[in-house]
Amino acid sequence: MENKLNLDEIEKLPAKERALLKKRHALHCKYEKAVTLYADTTLSTRIIALRCGVTPGALGNYLRRYWRELVLQRHQIPVESEDLQSIKIYSTGKQNRVSHERYKAAVEACDMMKYIDLNISQVARKFGLNGTALANFMRIHYEEILSRRQKIRERLGINDNIPRGARPSCVQQYTDAVELYRTTEMTIPEIADKFKVSESGLMQHLRFYHKDVLQQKRAMRKRAKEEKYKKEEDSWETDGNMNLPPKQSINTQKHLPCTKIQY
């Protein structure tokens, strides 16, 4: 059971907890308009962020942390647990639940002999999906099915003879960019700007053909974030203890009578 509001307990709140409460309140004030738009309209977080003068990434993080019920509702994800934070919406490098449900049946069909005479676009059409979108989804999350399917079609003599994999021109175009991303801390937008290539194209090339590089970067960011949180916790503990008044001064402090000020 959570603690109820108690006026007498306010004076006992540690300095650290008081500071965290003020910080959360400031965040709620900052994003209040954005939350209202997110709850009452179907506008994307990007458009809402532009209207409210905040970054899309920061707004998304705030919504997922403090208004997760709204995010789950928008993505039509059923809530089966009281612990909303335990319900995954997006997992870095993994498919989200909405996309999984959308492509699930088509992906299963691509792995069945019943549909082996159809290419990916034809299978997608059977399930009311876009062929390119299904192929891209499978290339990221079910590459082994695509590879196995192609080998079987080749052995049956029904392959469409369409070359697959990265085009030589694309490999040449992104080689230096991929290597710079692998060996430095530069971001994808910075590298795309440096080599004058498409940011979305570079990202797609990495997701399709260099998953190991992306996984390595995610692991590095995760370690850096954990170290940052640990430093912040240590800092909070130190600052909190320094700001706390001595117990004796709290118990013996006398309240001075209020004096009316004449204006």
N, C-alpha and C positions, 0 to 999 in steps of 0.2 A: 504494500500500500504506500502511495506517495504521500509525502508530508503535506498537510493542509496549510493554508495561509495562517500565519501566526505573527502578530505584531511584536510580541515579546522576543521572538527568535531573530528578528532583524539585526539587533545589535551584536548577535553572536556569529553572524556570517563572516567568514574569513575574507581578508582583503582580495585574495585570488578569485573567490566566487563572486564578489561584488563587481570586480573588474570584468569578469566573463559575462555577467548579466548586462552590464552597460554596453559591452561590445556587441552582444546579440541584439539588444534593443536598437542600437545604431544601424545594424544590418537590416533589421525589419523596416525601419523608417526609410532607408535608402531604396529598398526594393518593393515598397508597399504598392506603388502604382503598377509596377511590372507584374506583381502577383495578381492584382485585380484583373489586368488584361489577360493574363494566362488562364485565370479561372472562368472569366465571363465571355471570352472570345475564342476563336479557333486560329488566331494569329500564331505564326511560328515564333520560337524564342528569339531568332535572329531579328525579326521585324520588331518584336516587343523591345528588345535590347536597344535597337536604333532609336526607337521612339522615346525611350526612357534615359538615354545617354549612358548606358552601361555596356560592358562587353558581353557578347553571347555566351562565352565560356564561363564567365563569373556568374551570370544569371542562371545558367544551367546547373552549375555546382550548388548555388544557393537553393534552387527549387528542389533538387534531388535530396538535399540534406534537411531542409526545414519544411518543405511542402511536398513530401514524397507522395502523399495521398492524391494530390492533384496530378502529379506526373503519372502515377499508375492509372488513374482514371482516364487521362487523355490517351494513354497507350492501350486502353482497354485490357489491362492486366488485372485479373481477379485477385482480390485480397483474401488470402486464406489463413493469414497469421496476423496477430496483433503487433508483431515486430516488423514494421514496414521496412526497416533498413536491411532486413534479411532477404527481402525480395529483390532480385537482380533485375534491373532495367536494361542497362548496357554493361557489358563486360569488355574491357579493352582487349581487342584482338579476337573477340568471340562474337558470335551472332546474337542479336537481341531476340527476345521472346516473340515480338511481333513478326519479324522477318522469318523466324523459324516456323511459326504457324502458317505463314503465307506460302512458303516454298516447300513445306514438309512433304506433301503428297507428291509433288512433281519430282522432288529429289528421290523419293522412294521408287517412283516409276522409272527414273533413269537408271536405277540399279536392278531392273527386272527384265528378264528375257522377253516378256510380253510386249515391251515397247522398244526392243533393240533395233527394229527396222526403221524407227523414227529417229531423226536427228534431234538435237536439244531444242531447237526452235519449234519443231513440230510437237514435241512433248509439252513444251511451255504452252503452246496454243491449245492443247487438249485441256489444260487446267486454267485457262483464261489469264495466262501470265505473259509478260514480255520476254521474248527469247534471249535478248542480250542481257537483261537483268538476271534471269535465271542462270545463264552461263557464267556471268561475273560472280554471282553468289556462290555457285558451286566451285568456281576456280579458287575462291578464297577459303571456303569452309569444307568442301568435299572434293578436293583435287584427286584423291585416290579413286573415286567413282568415275570421274571423267577419264582418267588414264586407263582404268580397267575396261570401261565401255568402248573406248577407241580401239584397244587391242582386240577385243572380241569382234567388233564390226570389221576390222581388217582381216581377221581370220575367216570370217564368214563371207568375205568378198563384197560387203555392202558399205564399205567406208566411203565417205563423200569426197575424199582426197583434198580436203581443205587443210592447209598447213596450220599447225597449232604451236603454241609457245610464243615467246617473244620474237618479234621480227628483228632481223639483223640491224635494220636502220634504227629501231628503238633501242636496242642494246648499245649501239654506238653512241646514240644521242644522250643516254642517261648514265653511261659508264662512269664518267668523272664525277657526276653528281652523287651517284650511289656511294662511290668510294669516299667522297668528302663527308657524306652523312654518316658513314660507318666509322670514320676515324676522328671526327671532330664533334663539338657540341653545338654546331650550327643547326638551326631549325630548317624544316623543309621549305617554308616560304623564303628564308634567307638564301638557301642554296638554289632554289628555282630562280630567284631574282639574279643571282650571280651568274648562272649559266644561261639565262634568258630562255628558260623552258617553262612549260605550263606547270603550275603548282599541283593542280588536280591530276595531271598526267603523270608527274613524278610520283605522287602518292599512290596512284593506281599501279604503276610499275613496281613499286616497292611491295605493295600488298600481294601482287600476283606472283612475282618472281624472286623476291628477297625477303621472305617471311622471317628468316633467321636474323636479319639485320633489325627488323622491327621488334622482334622478341628481345634482342639484346638491349635495344634502347629502352624498352619498357622496364626491363629488370634494373637498368641503371637509374631510371627515374624513380622507381619504387624504393631503391636503397637510399637515394638522395632525400626522398620525402620522409622516410622513416628517421633518418638522421636529423632532419630539420625539426620534426615533431619532438624528438628526444631532447634536442637543444632548447626548444621552446618550453617544454615541461620543466627542465632543470632551471631555466630562467625564471619561470613563474614561481617555482618553489622558493628560489632565492629572494626574488623581489617581494613575494608575499610575506615571507618571514621578516624581512627588513621593514615592511610597512606596518606590520602589526604592532600596536602599542603594547607596553608591558601590562601583564594581567593586573598588577596592583593599581595602575592608573585607571583601568576600566572600573574596578570595584570601588575605588575611593573618589572617583571624579564627582564633583558636585555640580548640579545644574544651576546656572546663574539665572536670576529672575529676568524676565523680558522687560525691556525698557521701551516705552513708547517714544518714537522719534517724531519731533515736531517739524513739519515741512513749511 
